[in-house]
């Protein structure tokens, strides 16, 4: 046995190395923002290992609770009758693991196998996840909550999450990376990089996050609350005032930490869903676009975005600005910007703006020489469109 123990000890010896991992960064950032996170993934792909590593990196004691093997009273508390219930009431006694967390003052509470917990247990977990209350006991601020679940198709006696519980989590789809697994089995696993918040960016990060969410919801009021129609959809991320507040917090933390767009995409889509999340990301992109008025004031110094969709949005904004205040100088400046777009990007992006801008011409405005260059691009683009339509009709 001693030799077997020695061999097992050698097999447990591993090292870690810094490695970029979008999902791991998103998880770490959401935990730092003190939001409950739910990891979705097939069995055996390392969800529990990731949580163990995260707890070590944060220097937090890890408390694992298998939700599916507990009764509702394990989370709502067991009634304990005192000396005079009519006067003192009947307190709800918390389980021992909750008491240990309170005594420690900090920790990582890992609720595993959430999708195999029956509806009654899920209902009891509502206060644990949102209010951090277990019976009469309130978990301290230093405790973070992370859960894990298998898709219903691969969960033993699985249940869909109830909409109230699902809407309290940041949902992260957990998958394995082939290279990480191979290197890890060789003895070297990736190490979680803790987000570093820049103290100088905190105020601007909050203002940026509030502006991003409020501008989108002001323009798209139907996105404020959308309960999915399907049972599976209601068990995932979907938009509500609660989840938009979570998204706002995550944008602020991601901005202050300088997180990548990929990490922000995982967090936002995991909070309000893919559709609203992608609209919010597009809105964030537009917030960084140059002001159309600044471009019209000095077209010679203009710098247009490289990405086609953002460039299109800028050109449309310039033409709209001319429409709202049509003046000869502004009209000429807009043509200069369209020529710049033609010289530095795809010609098809100027087709619609050029056609719209031409329709804004007043009778006493001379046609600028730039129109001849743009007219050729518009003509070629339209011929290509007609050819594509003809080919499609023949097919």
C-alpha positions as CSV (number, residue, x, y, z in Angstrom):
1,X,0.0,0.0,0.0
2,X,2.8,2.4,0.7
3,X,4.1,2.0,-2.8
4,X,0.6,2.6,-4.2
5,X,0.3,5.7,-2.1
6,X,3.7,7.0,-3.4
7,X,2.5,6.4,-7.0
8,X,-0.7,8.3,-6.3
9,X,1.2,11.1,-4.8
10,X,3.3,11.4,-7.9
11,X,0.2,11.4,-10.1
12,X,-1.3,14.3,-8.1
13,X,1.8,16.5,-8.6
14,X,0.9,19.1,-11.1
15,X,1.9,22.7,-11.9
16,X,0.0,25.7,-13.3
17,X,0.8,28.3,-15.9
18,X,-0.9,31.5,-16.9
19,X,-3.0,31.0,-20.0
20,X,-5.8,33.1,-21.6
21,X,-9.2,31.4,-21.1
22,X,-12.3,33.4,-22.0
23,X,-14.7,31.4,-19.9
24,X,-12.4,31.3,-16.9
25,X,-11.9,35.0,-17.1
26,X,-15.6,35.6,-17.3
27,X,-16.2,33.4,-14.3
28,X,-13.6,35.1,-12.3
29,X,-14.9,38.6,-13.2
30,X,-18.5,37.6,-12.3
31,X,-17.4,36.2,-9.0
32,X,-15.5,39.4,-8.3
33,X,-18.7,41.4,-9.1
34,X,-20.5,39.3,-6.4
35,X,-23.0,37.9,-8.8
36,X,-24.2,34.2,-8.7
37,X,-22.8,32.2,-11.6
38,X,-24.2,29.0,-13.1
39,X,-21.8,26.8,-15.2
40,X,-23.6,24.7,-17.8
41,X,-21.7,21.8,-19.3
42,X,-21.7,18.1,-19.9
43,X,-20.5,15.8,-17.1
44,X,-16.8,15.3,-16.6
45,X,-15.4,18.3,-18.5
46,X,-13.9,20.1,-15.4
47,X,-16.5,22.4,-13.9
48,X,-15.7,21.3,-10.4
49,X,-11.9,21.5,-11.1
50,X,-12.3,25.0,-12.3
51,X,-14.2,26.0,-9.1
52,X,-11.5,24.4,-7.0
53,X,-8.8,26.3,-8.8
54,X,-10.7,29.6,-8.6
55,X,-11.2,29.1,-4.8
56,X,-7.4,28.6,-4.5
57,X,-6.6,31.6,-6.6
58,X,-9.0,33.8,-4.5
59,X,-7.8,32.2,-1.3
60,X,-11.4,31.3,-0.4
61,X,-12.5,28.2,1.4
62,X,-14.6,26.1,-0.9
63,X,-17.9,24.6,0.4
64,X,-19.6,22.2,-1.9
65,X,-23.3,21.4,-1.6
66,X,-24.9,18.8,-3.9
67,X,-28.3,20.4,-4.4
68,X,-30.1,17.3,-5.7
69,X,-29.5,15.3,-2.5
70,X,-30.9,17.9,-0.1
71,X,-34.4,18.6,1.1
72,X,-36.0,22.0,0.8
73,X,-35.7,22.4,4.6
74,X,-31.9,22.1,4.2
75,X,-32.0,25.5,2.6
76,X,-35.0,27.2,4.1
77,X,-34.1,26.0,7.6
78,X,-35.5,23.5,10.1
79,X,-38.0,24.8,12.7
80,X,-36.6,24.7,16.2
81,X,-39.2,25.1,19.0
82,X,-37.9,27.3,21.9
83,X,-39.1,27.9,25.5
84,X,-42.1,30.0,24.5
85,X,-43.0,29.8,20.8
86,X,-46.0,32.2,21.2
87,X,-43.6,34.9,22.4
88,X,-40.3,34.1,20.8
89,X,-41.6,32.5,17.6
90,X,-40.1,29.4,15.9
91,X,-36.6,30.1,14.4
92,X,-35.4,28.2,11.3
93,X,-32.1,26.5,12.1
94,X,-29.5,26.6,9.3
95,X,-27.4,23.5,8.3
96,X,-23.9,23.1,9.6
97,X,-22.2,24.1,6.3
98,X,-23.9,27.5,6.4
99,X,-22.8,28.0,10.0
100,X,-19.2,27.3,9.0
101,X,-19.4,29.9,6.2
102,X,-20.6,32.5,8.6
103,X,-17.9,31.7,11.1
104,X,-15.3,32.0,8.4
105,X,-16.7,35.3,7.2
106,X,-15.8,34.5,3.6
107,X,-15.8,31.6,1.2
108,X,-17.0,30.1,-2.1
109,X,-20.4,28.3,-1.9
110,X,-20.6,25.8,-4.8
111,X,-24.1,24.4,-5.5
112,X,-23.5,21.4,-7.7
113,X,-25.9,19.3,-9.7
114,X,-28.5,22.1,-9.8
115,X,-30.4,20.7,-12.8
116,X,-31.2,17.5,-10.9
117,X,-32.7,19.3,-8.0
118,X,-36.5,19.0,-7.9
119,X,-38.7,22.1,-8.1
120,X,-39.3,22.2,-4.4
121,X,-35.6,22.4,-3.7
122,X,-35.1,25.0,-6.5
123,X,-37.8,27.1,-4.8
124,X,-35.9,26.9,-1.5
125,X,-32.7,28.0,-3.2
126,X,-34.2,31.3,-4.4
127,X,-33.4,33.1,-1.1
128,X,-30.0,31.4,-0.9
129,X,-29.0,32.7,-4.4
130,X,-30.5,36.2,-4.2
131,X,-30.6,37.2,-0.6
132,X,-27.9,34.9,0.7
133,X,-30.2,33.7,3.5
134,X,-30.4,30.1,4.8
135,X,-33.1,29.8,7.4
136,X,-32.6,32.6,9.9
137,X,-28.9,32.9,8.9
138,X,-27.6,35.5,6.5
139,X,-24.3,34.7,4.7
140,X,-21.6,37.4,5.1
141,X,-20.7,39.7,2.1
142,X,-17.4,37.8,1.7
143,X,-19.3,34.6,0.5
144,X,-19.6,34.1,-3.3
145,X,-22.1,31.7,-4.9
146,X,-21.4,29.6,-7.9
147,X,-23.5,26.7,-9.2
148,X,-23.1,24.0,-11.8
149,X,-25.6,22.1,-13.9
150,X,-25.7,19.5,-16.7
151,X,-28.1,19.9,-19.6
152,X,-31.3,18.1,-19.1
153,X,-30.5,15.6,-21.8
154,X,-27.4,14.5,-19.9
155,X,-28.6,15.0,-16.3
156,X,-29.8,12.0,-14.2
157,X,-33.5,12.7,-13.7
158,X,-32.9,16.2,-14.8
159,X,-35.3,19.2,-14.5
160,X,-35.4,22.5,-16.3
161,X,-34.6,25.3,-14.0
162,X,-37.5,27.4,-12.8
163,X,-37.7,30.9,-14.4
164,X,-37.3,32.7,-11.0
165,X,-34.1,30.7,-10.2
166,X,-32.6,30.9,-13.7
167,X,-33.1,34.7,-13.8
168,X,-30.9,35.1,-10.7
169,X,-27.7,33.7,-12.4
170,X,-25.1,34.7,-14.9
171,X,-25.1,31.6,-17.2
172,X,-21.8,30.5,-18.6
173,X,-21.6,27.7,-21.1
174,X,-18.6,25.5,-20.0
175,X,-16.7,23.5,-22.6
176,X,-13.3,21.9,-22.6
177,X,-10.3,23.0,-24.6
178,X,-8.4,20.0,-26.2
179,X,-5.0,21.6,-25.8
180,X,-5.7,22.5,-22.2
181,X,-6.8,18.9,-21.4
182,X,-3.7,17.4,-23.1
183,X,-1.3,19.7,-21.4
184,X,-3.1,19.3,-18.1
185,X,-2.9,15.6,-18.2
186,X,0.8,16.1,-18.9
187,X,1.1,17.9,-15.6
188,X,0.5,21.5,-16.3
189,X,-3.0,23.1,-15.9
190,X,-4.0,26.8,-16.7
191,X,-4.0,29.3,-13.9
192,X,-6.9,31.7,-13.4
193,X,-5.9,35.3,-13.8
194,X,-7.6,37.5,-11.3
195,X,-9.1,40.7,-12.7
196,X,-7.3,43.9,-11.8
197,X,-9.6,46.8,-11.4
198,X,-8.1,50.2,-12.3
199,X,-9.0,52.6,-9.5
200,X,-8.7,55.5,-11.9
201,X,-11.4,54.1,-14.2
202,X,-14.1,53.2,-11.6
203,X,-16.2,56.4,-12.0
204,X,-16.0,56.3,-15.8
205,X,-16.8,52.6,-15.9
206,X,-20.0,53.1,-13.9
207,X,-21.1,56.0,-16.1
208,X,-20.3,54.0,-19.3
209,X,-22.3,51.0,-18.1
210,X,-25.3,53.0,-17.1
211,X,-25.3,54.9,-20.3
212,X,-25.0,51.7,-22.4
213,X,-27.9,49.9,-20.7
214,X,-30.2,52.9,-20.4
215,X,-29.7,54.0,-24.0
216,X,-30.5,50.6,-25.3
217,X,-33.6,50.1,-23.2
218,X,-34.8,53.6,-24.0
219,X,-34.7,52.8,-27.7
220,X,-35.9,49.2,-27.3
221,X,-38.5,49.2,-24.4
222,X,-39.7,45.7,-25.2
223,X,-36.3,44.4,-24.2
224,X,-36.8,45.4,-20.5
225,X,-38.7,42.1,-19.8
226,X,-39.1,39.2,-22.1
227,X,-40.0,35.8,-20.6
228,X,-39.2,33.1,-23.1
229,X,-42.1,31.0,-24.3
230,X,-40.4,27.6,-24.1
231,X,-39.6,25.8,-20.9
232,X,-36.0,25.4,-21.9
233,X,-35.6,29.1,-22.7
234,X,-37.1,30.1,-19.3
235,X,-34.4,27.9,-17.7
236,X,-31.6,30.0,-19.2
237,X,-30.7,33.7,-19.4
238,X,-33.4,36.1,-20.4
239,X,-34.0,39.9,-20.0
240,X,-35.7,41.3,-16.9
241,X,-35.1,44.4,-14.8
242,X,-33.1,42.1,-12.4
243,X,-30.9,40.7,-15.2
244,X,-30.3,44.1,-16.8
245,X,-29.1,45.4,-13.4
246,X,-26.7,42.4,-13.4
247,X,-25.5,43.2,-16.9
248,X,-24.9,46.8,-15.9
249,X,-22.7,45.7,-13.1
250,X,-20.8,43.3,-15.3
251,X,-20.2,46.0,-17.9
252,X,-18.8,48.3,-15.2
253,X,-16.5,45.6,-13.8
254,X,-15.4,44.5,-17.3
255,X,-14.6,48.1,-18.2
256,X,-12.7,48.9,-15.1
257,X,-10.7,45.7,-15.5
258,X,-10.0,46.3,-19.2
259,X,-11.6,42.9,-20.1
260,X,-11.7,41.8,-23.7
261,X,-14.8,41.9,-25.9
262,X,-15.0,38.1,-25.9
263,X,-15.2,38.0,-22.1
264,X,-17.8,40.8,-22.0
265,X,-19.8,38.9,-24.7
266,X,-19.9,35.7,-22.5
267,X,-21.0,37.7,-19.5
268,X,-23.7,39.9,-21.2
269,X,-25.2,37.1,-23.3
270,X,-25.1,34.8,-20.2
271,X,-27.2,37.4,-18.3
272,X,-29.9,38.7,-20.6
273,X,-29.7,36.1,-23.4
274,X,-28.2,35.9,-26.9
275,X,-30.5,38.3,-28.7
276,X,-30.7,41.2,-26.2
277,X,-27.0,40.6,-25.3
278,X,-25.9,41.0,-28.9
279,X,-28.0,44.2,-29.3
280,X,-26.3,45.5,-26.1
281,X,-22.8,44.7,-27.5
282,X,-23.7,46.4,-30.8
283,X,-24.8,49.4,-28.7
284,X,-21.5,49.4,-26.9
285,X,-19.7,49.5,-30.2
286,X,-21.7,52.5,-31.4
287,X,-21.0,54.4,-28.2
288,X,-17.3,54.5,-29.2
289,X,-18.1,55.7,-32.7
290,X,-17.0,59.2,-33.7
291,X,-19.5,62.0,-33.5
292,X,-21.0,62.8,-36.9
293,X,-20.9,66.5,-36.2
294,X,-17.1,66.3,-35.5
295,X,-16.6,64.5,-38.8
296,X,-18.6,67.0,-40.7
297,X,-16.7,69.9,-39.1
298,X,-13.3,68.5,-40.2
299,X,-13.6,65.7,-42.8
300,X,-9.9,66.0,-43.7
301,X,-8.9,64.8,-40.3
302,X,-11.6,62.0,-40.1
303,X,-10.7,58.5,-39.2
304,X,-13.4,55.9,-40.0
305,X,-13.8,52.5,-38.2
306,X,-12.2,49.5,-39.9
307,X,-15.1,47.2,-39.1
308,X,-17.7,47.2,-41.9
309,X,-20.8,47.4,-39.7
310,X,-19.4,50.2,-37.6
311,X,-18.3,52.1,-40.7
312,X,-21.8,51.7,-42.1
313,X,-23.3,53.1,-38.9
314,X,-20.9,56.1,-39.0
315,X,-21.8,56.9,-42.6
316,X,-25.5,56.6,-42.0
317,X,-25.1,58.9,-39.0
318,X,-23.3,61.5,-41.1
319,X,-26.1,61.5,-43.7
320,X,-28.8,61.7,-41.1
321,X,-27.0,64.7,-39.5
322,X,-27.1,66.4,-42.9
323,X,-30.8,65.6,-43.3
324,X,-31.6,67.2,-39.9
325,X,-29.6,70.3,-40.7
326,X,-29.2,70.6,-44.5
327,X,-26.5,73.2,-45.4
328,X,-24.3,73.4,-48.5
329,X,-21.1,73.2,-46.5
330,X,-22.3,70.1,-44.5
331,X,-23.5,68.5,-47.7
332,X,-20.1,68.9,-49.3
333,X,-18.3,67.7,-46.2
334,X,-20.5,64.5,-46.2
335,X,-19.4,63.8,-49.8
336,X,-15.7,64.1,-48.8
337,X,-16.3,61.6,-46.0
338,X,-18.0,59.2,-48.5
339,X,-14.9,59.5,-50.8
340,X,-12.7,58.7,-47.8
341,X,-14.8,55.6,-47.1
342,X,-14.5,54.6,-50.7
343,X,-10.7,54.9,-50.7
344,X,-10.2,53.1,-47.4
345,X,-12.9,50.4,-47.4
346,X,-15.4,48.2,-49.2
347,X,-17.2,50.2,-52.0
348,X,-20.6,48.7,-51.3
349,X,-20.7,50.5,-47.9
350,X,-21.1,53.8,-49.6
351,X,-24.0,52.8,-51.9
352,X,-26.9,53.6,-49.6
353,X,-25.4,56.7,-47.9
354,X,-24.5,58.1,-51.3
355,X,-27.9,57.6,-52.8
356,X,-29.6,59.1,-49.7
357,X,-27.2,62.1,-49.7
358,X,-27.8,62.8,-53.3
359,X,-31.5,63.0,-52.6
360,X,-30.9,65.8,-50.1
361,X,-29.4,68.2,-52.7
362,X,-31.0,71.6,-53.1
363,X,-31.5,73.1,-56.6
364,X,-28.9,75.8,-56.0
365,X,-26.2,73.5,-54.8
366,X,-23.6,72.6,-57.3
367,X,-22.8,69.0,-57.8
368,X,-19.3,68.3,-56.3
369,X,-16.7,66.5,-58.4
370,X,-16.6,63.7,-55.8
371,X,-20.0,62.5,-57.0
372,X,-18.4,61.2,-60.2
373,X,-16.2,58.8,-58.3
374,X,-19.0,57.6,-56.1
375,X,-21.4,57.2,-59.0
376,X,-19.1,54.6,-60.5
377,X,-19.0,52.6,-57.2
378,X,-22.8,52.8,-56.9
379,X,-23.4,51.7,-60.5
380,X,-21.0,48.8,-60.1
381,X,-22.6,47.7,-56.8
382,X,-26.1,47.8,-58.2
383,X,-25.1,45.8,-61.3
384,X,-23.5,43.2,-59.0
385,X,-26.7,43.1,-57.0
386,X,-28.9,42.6,-60.1
387,X,-26.5,39.9,-61.3
388,X,-26.7,38.1,-58.0
389,X,-30.5,38.2,-58.1
390,X,-30.5,36.8,-61.6
391,X,-28.2,34.0,-60.7
392,X,-30.4,33.2,-57.7
393,X,-33.5,33.1,-59.9
394,X,-31.9,30.7,-62.3
395,X,-30.9,28.5,-59.4
